[in-house]
Amino acid sequence: MIPNLRVENPEAAAHTRIGWYRSVSNIPHAFAIQSFVAELAAAAGRDPKDYLLELIGPARRIDPRTLGDNWNYSESPELYPLDTGRLRRVIETVAREAGWGRKLPAGQGLGIAAHYSFVTYVAAVAQVAVSDKGEITIQRIDIAVDCGPQVNPERIRSQFEGACVMGAGNALLSEITFKEGRVQQTNFNDYQVARINVAPRDIRVHLVASDFNVPLGGVGEPGVPPIAPCRLPTSYPLREARAAPARAGSSARHRTLDHAGDDFSKCDQTTPNILLRGPNETPTSHINSFSAYHR
């Protein structure tokens, strides 16, 4: 037991201009905490889904005003409490629909992640394959969504299918590098986004039924944050086991947890856009983000 715990998260000065991005700060928040929880599950030798649900705890409604970080997307805390029951439900739904725990071919694994953002609850399971050369492909993504009432279900499905593709691009390709304080990329010829060869082979969106007793949630942005963390914790142990001989030639974009320089203040380092941090900085955590992997 830990009798006392104090966690502080001060602002970190950015040494380059930061602009808007789909899902905004939820991407680094979800990536940091979910990847760490995945490591905890592995270290504990626990089934990641069960470990994840245990961390969330029983179904309850939490007033955002009682939390240290009480930001709730400018929505009413009475209408939009943090509902851990809804978070648990999307995890249980996606695990069931993805066949969590099923036997997979050699070199493949399943990863699971969940995140609350824009007053919507989302969980994802990724089936990832790593070749003998260390190349990563996403065979399938299942994603469960509880956004409250579903006015246009087909539009919701389209948003989350696109979010899965964008999340795959964030994790595998979309790399920003800085040199002497300037971004080196100039356009899509040197800033790569996910194309058909990188996109998940199979995307399955599972809409959790609701009614108008629950207020509306967002659908445009909440699908992106859980994709990278549900994929990356799965691929790391597989790559360690299968791609050690090729490690010296691996691309920096596949080492998304590494930092390439020791002096962050000069911004002369390779940095993935999903997690911008210096060598001595701790990633931001978020109470509503959880992840683990299964292999």
Buried (B, 14 or more C-beta within 10 A) or exposed (E): EEEEEEEEEEEEEEEEEEEEBBBBBBBBBBBBBBBBBBBBBBEEEBBBBEBBBEEBEEEEEBEBEEBEEEEBEEBEBEEBBBBBEBBBBBBBBBBBBBBBEEEBEEBBBBBBBBBBBBBBBBBBBBBBBBBEEBBBBBBBBBBBBBBBEBEEEEEBBEBBBBBBBBBBBBBBBBBBBBEEEEEEBEEEEEBBEBEEEBBBEEBBBBBBEBEEEBEBBBBBBBBBBBBBBBBBBBBBBBBEEBBEEBEEEBEBBBBBEEBEBEEBEEBBBBBBBBBBBBEEEEBBBBBBBBBBBBB
